[in-house]
Amino acid sequence: MSNEAKQNAEETIPETATEEPATAPPELPAADSGDVGPTSELSAAIAALQQEKQQTWDRLLRTAAEFENFKKRSRRDVGDAKRRAEDRVVLDFLPVIDNLERALAHVGDQETEADGGLVDGVKMVHKQFLAVLERFDIRPFDSVDHPFDPEQHEAIQQLASDKAPGTVIHELQRGYRRADRLVRPALVVVSSGQAEQPAAGGEQSEAEGEEGTATEEGTATEEGTATEEGTATEEGSNKGLGGGADK
C-alpha cells in the first residue's frame, strides 16, 4: 500500500473514536443534622471564650473601682487621723489661751502706767497664739447674745434675765471650731426669761391684812386692860364701903 492510501485511510477514521467517554461528578454524602462537625465545635469554643473574656473584663473593672475607692478611703482616713492628732495638741494649748484672756479681762480698767508694758506683752502673746491656731484653720466663735445650740454650747447654769429664754447671756469658756467641725464646745450660762414678780395688789392686800391683825390685837389688848382696871376699881370701892359699914 502506497503512502497516499495510508493517509486516506487515517482520514476516514471518525474523530469520536479518539475521545474518552464523559463521566458524571461524584455525589457528596448528605449532611446529617444531628452530627456536629468541626465548624460547630469551633463556634461553640469561640462563644465560650468570648463569655469568659467578658466576665474577666467585668471583674477587672470592679477590681479597679474597688481599688480607687480604697485609695480614697485611705487618704481620707490619713487626713482624719492627722486632724485628730492636731486637735489633741490644740486642746492642750487652749487652757493657756483661756488663762491669758482671764488675765486681760481681770486687768480691765485697772491698768496703770507701770503695768502698761506687761499688759501689752500679754496681749501680744495672746494674739500670737490665735495666729498660730488660724494657720490650722482653728478659730473661736462668739456665743453671747446667740441662741443656745446644743451642738456647740454646753450649758452649766440658767439665770433669769431680760433676754429671751434660751439666749446665751454669759460665756465662761470660749468655744473653738475647725472649719465646719467642733474642736471644743463653749461653756455658757443661758437665760431662763424674766423672773416672776408677785402682783402689787397681792402685796397691798397682804400688808392690809397684817395691819388689820395688828389693830385687832391692839384693840383686844386695850379692852382687856380696861376691863381689868374697871374690875380693880370696883373691888376697891366695895372694900371702902364695907369698912365704913363696920365703923
Residue pairs with C-beta under 8 A, 6 or more apart in sequence:
31 37
83 178
83 181
86 136
87 178
87 183
90 133
90 136
90 138
90 176
90 183
91 183
91 184
93 129
94 176
94 184
96 129
97 126
97 129
97 130
98 173
98 174
100 122
100 125
100 126
100 129
101 126
101 174
103 122
104 119
104 122
104 123
104 126
107 115
107 119
111 119
130 140
133 139
133 176
136 178
137 178
137 179
138 176
138 177
138 178
138 183
139 176
139 177
140 174
140 175
140 176
140 177
141 152
141 174
141 175
141 176
141 177
141 186
143 152
143 153
143 168
143 171
143 174
143 175
143 186
143 188
144 168
144 169
144 170
144 171
144 188
145 163
145 167
145 168
145 169
146 167
146 168
147 166
147 167
147 168
148 155
148 166
148 167
148 168
148 188
148 190
151 182
152 175
152 177
152 182
152 185
152 186
153 168
153 175
153 185
153 186
153 188
154 185
154 186
154 187
154 188
155 188
155 189
155 190
156 172
156 187
156 188
156 189
157 189
157 190
158 189
158 190
158 191
158 192
159 169
159 170
159 189
159 190
159 191
159 192
160 191
160 192
160 193
160 194
160 195
161 167
161 169
161 191
161 192
161 193
161 194
162 194
163 169
163 191
164 191
164 193
165 191
165 192
165 193
166 190
166 191
167 190
167 191
168 188
168 189
168 190
168 191
169 189
169 190
169 191
170 188
170 189
171 186
171 187
171 188
171 189
172 187
172 188
172 189
173 186
173 187
174 186
175 182
175 183
175 184
175 185
175 186
176 182
176 183
176 184
177 183
